[in-house]
């Protein structure tokens, strides 16, 4: 009785693992085939042209630098130990 159950368990395990292996192999083949079909027939998306960016005025850069410098200075004054 013990050998019979062990043999049935082993056969069920082999059958289950074989089924999963075959299923995953078919899935990989199908996915690869679909990818090749889509890449062959799908139109190539056009790259959007980047709009030229206007340079920031120098006055804004100077104002920003003053604000950042002031913030760093105040932070260092408050947290200096």
DSSP file (Angstrom, degrees, kcal/mol; ACC not computed):
  #  RESIDUE AA STRUCTURE BP1 BP2  ACC     N-H-->O    O-->H-N    N-H-->O    O-->H-N    TCO  KAPPA ALPHA  PHI   PSI    X-CA   Y-CA   Z-CA
    1    1 A X     >        0   0    0      0, 0.0     4,-2.1     0, 0.0     5,-0.2   0.000 360.0 360.0 360.0 -42.8    0.0    0.0    0.0
    2    2 A X  H  >  +     0   0    0      1,-0.2     4,-2.2     2,-0.2     5,-0.2   0.912 360.0  48.4 -63.1 -43.7    2.8    2.4    0.9
    3    3 A X  H  > S+     0   0    0      1,-0.2     4,-2.6     2,-0.2    -1,-0.2   0.875 109.3  54.1 -64.7 -36.6    4.6    1.9   -2.4
    4    4 A X  H  > S+     0   0    0      2,-0.2     4,-2.3     1,-0.2    -1,-0.2   0.920 110.2  45.2 -64.9 -44.0    1.5    2.4   -4.4
    5    5 A X  H  X S+     0   0    0     -4,-2.1     4,-2.4     2,-0.2    -1,-0.2   0.888 113.4  50.7 -66.3 -38.8    0.7    5.7   -2.7
    6    6 A X  H  X S+     0   0    0     -4,-2.2     4,-2.5     2,-0.2    -2,-0.2   0.914 111.4  47.9 -65.4 -42.1    4.3    6.8   -3.2
    7    7 A X  H  X S+     0   0    0     -4,-2.6     4,-2.5     2,-0.2    -2,-0.2   0.904 112.2  49.1 -65.3 -41.3    4.3    5.9   -6.9
    8    8 A X  H  X S+     0   0    0     -4,-2.3     4,-2.4     2,-0.2    -2,-0.2   0.903 111.8  49.5 -65.2 -39.8    1.0    7.7   -7.4
    9    9 A X  H  X S+     0   0    0     -4,-2.4     4,-2.3     2,-0.2    -2,-0.2   0.914 112.2  47.5 -64.1 -43.5    2.4   10.8   -5.7
   10   10 A X  H  X S+     0   0    0     -4,-2.5     4,-2.6     2,-0.2    -2,-0.2   0.908 112.5  49.0 -65.2 -41.2    5.5   10.7   -7.8
   11   11 A X  H  X S+     0   0    0     -4,-2.5     4,-2.6     2,-0.2    -2,-0.2   0.905 111.5  49.4 -65.0 -40.6    3.5   10.3  -11.0
   12   12 A X  H  X S+     0   0    0     -4,-2.4     4,-2.5     2,-0.2    -1,-0.2   0.895 111.7  49.6 -64.7 -39.4    1.2   13.1  -10.0
   13   13 A X  H  X S+     0   0    0     -4,-2.3     4,-2.7     2,-0.2     5,-0.3   0.927 112.6  46.4 -64.8 -45.7    4.2   15.3   -9.3
   14   14 A X  H  X S+     0   0    0     -4,-2.6     4,-2.4     1,-0.2    -2,-0.2   0.915 113.7  48.8 -64.0 -42.8    5.9   14.5  -12.6
   15   15 A X  H  X S+     0   0    0     -4,-2.6     4,-2.4    -5,-0.2    -2,-0.2   0.924 113.7  46.7 -62.7 -44.3    2.6   15.1  -14.5
   16   16 A X  H  X S+     0   0    0     -4,-2.5     4,-2.3     2,-0.2    -2,-0.2   0.915 114.2  46.0 -65.4 -44.4    2.1   18.4  -12.7
   17   17 A X  H  X S+     0   0    0     -4,-2.7     4,-2.4     2,-0.2    -1,-0.2   0.880 113.3  50.6 -67.4 -36.8    5.6   19.7  -13.2
   18   18 A X  H  X S+     0   0    0     -4,-2.4     4,-2.6    -5,-0.3     5,-0.2   0.910 109.7  50.2 -65.1 -42.4    5.5   18.5  -16.9
   19   19 A X  H  X S+     0   0    0     -4,-2.4     4,-2.6     2,-0.2    -2,-0.2   0.922 112.0  47.1 -62.2 -44.7    2.2   20.3  -17.5
   20   20 A X  H  X S+     0   0    0     -4,-2.3     4,-2.7     2,-0.2     5,-0.2   0.908 112.2  50.7 -64.3 -41.8    3.6   23.6  -15.9
   21   21 A X  H  X S+     0   0    0     -4,-2.4     4,-2.2     2,-0.2    -2,-0.2   0.931 112.7  45.3 -62.0 -46.0    6.8   23.3  -18.0
   22   22 A X  H  X S+     0   0    0     -4,-2.6     4,-2.5     2,-0.2    -2,-0.2   0.917 113.4  50.6 -64.7 -42.7    4.9   22.8  -21.2
   23   23 A X  H  X S+     0   0    0     -4,-2.6     4,-2.3    -5,-0.2    -2,-0.2   0.926 112.0  46.2 -61.4 -46.0    2.5   25.6  -20.4
   24   24 A X  H  X S+     0   0    0     -4,-2.7     4,-2.4     2,-0.2    -1,-0.2   0.870 111.5  52.3 -67.1 -35.5    5.3   28.1  -19.6
   25   25 A X  H  X S+     0   0    0     -4,-2.2     4,-2.3    -5,-0.2    -2,-0.2   0.930 111.3  46.4 -64.2 -45.0    7.1   27.1  -22.8
   26   26 A X  H  X S+     0   0    0     -4,-2.5     4,-2.6     1,-0.2    -2,-0.2   0.890 111.7  52.8 -63.7 -38.4    4.0   27.7  -24.9
   27   27 A X  H  X S+     0   0    0     -4,-2.3     4,-2.5     2,-0.2    -2,-0.2   0.912 109.8  47.2 -63.9 -43.5    3.5   31.0  -23.1
   28   28 A X  H  X S+     0   0    0     -4,-2.4     4,-2.4     2,-0.2    -2,-0.2   0.913 113.6  48.4 -64.5 -42.8    7.1   32.2  -23.9
   29   29 A X  H  X S+     0   0    0     -4,-2.3     4,-2.5     2,-0.2    -2,-0.2   0.919 113.2  47.4 -63.9 -43.8    6.8   31.1  -27.5
   30   30 A X  H  X S+     0   0    0     -4,-2.6     4,-2.5     2,-0.2    -2,-0.2   0.909 112.9  48.4 -65.3 -41.9    3.4   32.9  -27.9
   31   31 A X  H  X S+     0   0    0     -4,-2.5     4,-2.2     2,-0.2    -2,-0.2   0.912 112.7  48.2 -65.4 -42.5    4.7   36.1  -26.2
   32   32 A X  H  X S+     0   0    0     -4,-2.4     4,-2.1     2,-0.2    -2,-0.2   0.921 112.8  48.7 -63.9 -43.5    7.8   36.1  -28.4
   33   33 A X  H  X S+     0   0    0     -4,-2.5     4,-2.3     1,-0.2    -2,-0.2   0.913 111.7  48.4 -62.9 -43.6    5.8   35.6  -31.5
   34   34 A X  H  X S+     0   0    0     -4,-2.5     4,-2.6     1,-0.2     5,-0.2   0.883 109.8  53.1 -64.6 -37.8    3.3   38.3  -30.7
   35   35 A X  H  X S+     0   0    0     -4,-2.2     4,-2.4     1,-0.2    -1,-0.2   0.908 110.0  47.5 -63.7 -41.8    6.1   40.7  -29.9
   36   36 A X  H  X S+     0   0    0     -4,-2.1     4,-1.5     2,-0.2    -2,-0.2   0.896 112.5  49.5 -66.8 -39.5    7.7   40.1  -33.3
   37   37 A X  H  X S+     0   0    0     -4,-2.3     4,-2.3     2,-0.2     5,-0.3   0.926 112.6  46.6 -64.8 -43.9    4.3   40.5  -35.1
   38   38 A X  H  X S+     0   0    0     -4,-2.6     4,-2.5     1,-0.2    -2,-0.2   0.911 111.7  50.5 -66.0 -41.8    3.6   43.8  -33.3
   39   39 A X  H  < S+     0   0    0     -4,-2.4    -1,-0.2    -5,-0.2    -2,-0.2   0.799 113.3  47.4 -68.4 -25.6    7.1   45.2  -33.9
   40   40 A X  H  < S+     0   0    0     -4,-1.5    -2,-0.2    -5,-0.2    -1,-0.2   0.900 123.9  28.2 -79.0 -42.0    6.7   44.3  -37.6
   41   41 A X  H  < S+     0   0    0     -4,-2.3    -2,-0.2    -5,-0.1     2,-0.2   0.650  95.9  97.2 -98.8 -17.6    3.2   45.7  -38.2
   42   42 A X  S  < S-     0   0    0     -4,-2.5     2,-0.1    -5,-0.3     3,-0.0  -0.491  78.8-112.7 -75.7 141.2    3.0   48.5  -35.7
   43   43 A X        -     0   0    0     -2,-0.2     2,-0.5     1,-0.1    -1,-0.1  -0.429  31.6-109.3 -70.5 147.9    3.7   52.0  -36.9
   44   44 A X        -     0   0    0     -2,-0.1     2,-0.1     1,-0.1    -1,-0.1  -0.660  36.5-119.3 -77.9 124.3    6.8   53.7  -35.6
   45   45 A X        -     0   0    0     -2,-0.5     2,-0.2     1,-0.1    -1,-0.1  -0.404  26.8-118.3 -67.3 138.5    5.8   56.5  -33.2
   46   46 A X        -     0   0    0     -2,-0.1     2,-0.4     1,-0.1    -1,-0.1  -0.538  24.6-119.3 -75.9 139.4    7.0   59.9  -34.3
   47   47 A X        -     0   0    0     -2,-0.2     2,-0.2     1,-0.1    -1,-0.1  -0.659  29.4-120.4 -78.7 129.2    9.4   61.6  -31.9
   48   48 A X        -     0   0    0     -2,-0.4     2,-0.3     1,-0.1    -1,-0.1  -0.478  28.0-115.1 -70.1 139.0    7.9   64.9  -30.7
   49   49 A X        -     0   0    0     -2,-0.2     2,-0.4     1,-0.1    -1,-0.1  -0.577  28.3-121.5 -76.1 132.7   10.1   67.9  -31.6
   50   50 A X        -     0   0    0     -2,-0.3     2,-0.3     1,-0.1    -1,-0.1  -0.592  23.5-126.4 -76.7 128.5   11.4   69.6  -28.5
   51   51 A X        -     0   0    0     -2,-0.4     2,-0.2     1,-0.1    -1,-0.1  -0.546  31.4-105.7 -72.8 135.8   10.4   73.2  -28.4
   52   52 A X        -     0   0    0     -2,-0.3     2,-0.4     1,-0.1    -1,-0.1  -0.438  34.7-133.2 -65.2 132.0   13.4   75.5  -27.9
   53   53 A X        -     0   0    0     -2,-0.2     2,-0.3    -3,-0.0    -1,-0.1  -0.706  13.5-126.3 -89.9 134.5   13.5   76.8  -24.4
   54   54 A X        -     0   0    0     -2,-0.4     3,-0.1     1,-0.1     2,-0.1  -0.591  31.2-110.6 -76.7 136.2   14.1   80.4  -23.9
   55   55 A X        -     0   0    0     -2,-0.3     2,-0.1     1,-0.1    -1,-0.1  -0.390  35.9-106.0 -66.7 145.4   17.0   81.2  -21.6
   56   56 A X        -     0   0    0      1,-0.1    -1,-0.1    -2,-0.1     5,-0.0  -0.449  40.4-101.4 -70.4 141.8   16.0   82.6  -18.2
   57   57 A X     >  -     0   0    0     -2,-0.1     4,-1.4     1,-0.1     3,-0.5  -0.323  25.1-123.5 -62.5 147.7   16.8   86.3  -17.8
   58   58 A X  H  > S+     0   0    0      1,-0.2     4,-2.3     2,-0.2     5,-0.2   0.806 108.2  63.2 -64.5 -29.6   19.9   87.1  -15.8
   59   59 A X  H  > S+     0   0    0      1,-0.2     4,-2.4     2,-0.2    -1,-0.2   0.896 102.0  49.6 -64.0 -39.0   17.9   89.2  -13.3
   60   60 A X  H  > S+     0   0    0     -3,-0.5     4,-2.5     2,-0.2    -1,-0.2   0.896 109.6  51.8 -66.7 -38.5   15.8   86.2  -12.3
   61   61 A X  H  X S+     0   0    0     -4,-1.4     4,-2.3     2,-0.2    -2,-0.2   0.907 110.6  48.3 -63.4 -41.1   19.0   84.2  -11.7
   62   62 A X  H  X S+     0   0    0     -4,-2.3     4,-2.1     2,-0.2    -2,-0.2   0.922 111.9  48.7 -65.5 -43.4   20.5   86.9   -9.6
   63   63 A X  H  X S+     0   0    0     -4,-2.4     4,-2.2     1,-0.2    -2,-0.2   0.909 111.7  49.9 -62.3 -41.7   17.3   87.2   -7.5
   64   64 A X  H  X S+     0   0    0     -4,-2.5     4,-2.6     1,-0.2     5,-0.2   0.905 108.8  51.9 -64.5 -41.5   17.2   83.5   -7.0
   65   65 A X  H  X S+     0   0    0     -4,-2.3     4,-2.4     1,-0.2    -1,-0.2   0.888 109.5  50.2 -62.8 -38.8   20.8   83.4   -5.9
   66   66 A X  H  X S+     0   0    0     -4,-2.1     4,-2.4     2,-0.2    -2,-0.2   0.922 111.5  48.0 -64.9 -44.2   20.1   86.1   -3.3
   67   67 A X  H  X S+     0   0    0     -4,-2.2     4,-2.2     2,-0.2    -2,-0.2   0.921 113.8  46.2 -64.4 -44.0   17.1   84.2   -2.0
   68   68 A X  H  X S+     0   0    0     -4,-2.6     4,-2.5     2,-0.2     5,-0.2   0.921 112.6  50.3 -65.6 -43.3   19.0   80.9   -1.7
   69   69 A X  H  X S+     0   0    0     -4,-2.4     4,-2.5    -5,-0.2    -2,-0.2   0.915 111.2  48.8 -61.5 -43.0   22.0   82.6   -0.1
   70   70 A X  H  X S+     0   0    0     -4,-2.4     4,-2.5     2,-0.2    -1,-0.2   0.908 111.2  49.8 -63.2 -42.3   19.9   84.3    2.5
   71   71 A X  H  X S+     0   0    0     -4,-2.2     4,-2.2     2,-0.2    -2,-0.2   0.910 112.3  46.9 -64.7 -41.8   18.0   81.1    3.3
   72   72 A X  H  X S+     0   0    0     -4,-2.5     4,-2.5     2,-0.2    -2,-0.2   0.917 111.9  51.2 -65.7 -42.4   21.3   79.1    3.7
   73   73 A X  H  X S+     0   0    0     -4,-2.5     4,-2.0    -5,-0.2    -2,-0.2   0.933 112.2  45.5 -60.6 -47.2   22.7   81.9    5.9
   74   74 A X  H  X S+     0   0    0     -4,-2.5     4,-2.1     2,-0.2    -1,-0.2   0.885 111.8  52.7 -65.4 -38.4   19.7   82.0    8.2
   75   75 A X  H  X S+     0   0    0     -4,-2.2     4,-2.2     1,-0.2    -1,-0.2   0.931 110.2  47.6 -62.0 -44.8   19.6   78.2    8.4
   76   76 A X  H  X S+     0   0    0     -4,-2.5     4,-0.6     1,-0.2    -1,-0.2   0.857 110.4  52.5 -66.8 -34.1   23.3   78.1    9.4
   77   77 A X  H  < S+     0   0    0     -4,-2.0     3,-0.4    -5,-0.2    -1,-0.2   0.908 114.1  42.0 -66.8 -40.8   22.7   80.8   12.0
   78   78 A X  H  < S+     0   0    0     -4,-2.1    -2,-0.2     1,-0.2    -1,-0.2   0.824 122.0  38.3 -76.5 -31.5   19.8   79.0   13.7
   79   79 A X  H  < S+     0   0    0     -4,-2.2     2,-0.4    -5,-0.2    -1,-0.2   0.249  82.6 120.9-108.1  13.3   21.3   75.5   13.6
   80   80 A X     <        0   0    0     -4,-0.6    -4,-0.0    -3,-0.4    -3,-0.0  -0.631 360.0 360.0 -78.1 131.0   24.9   76.3   14.4
   81   81 A X              0   0    0     -2,-0.4    -1,-0.1     0, 0.0    -3,-0.0   0.386 360.0 360.0-121.2 360.0   26.1   74.5   17.5
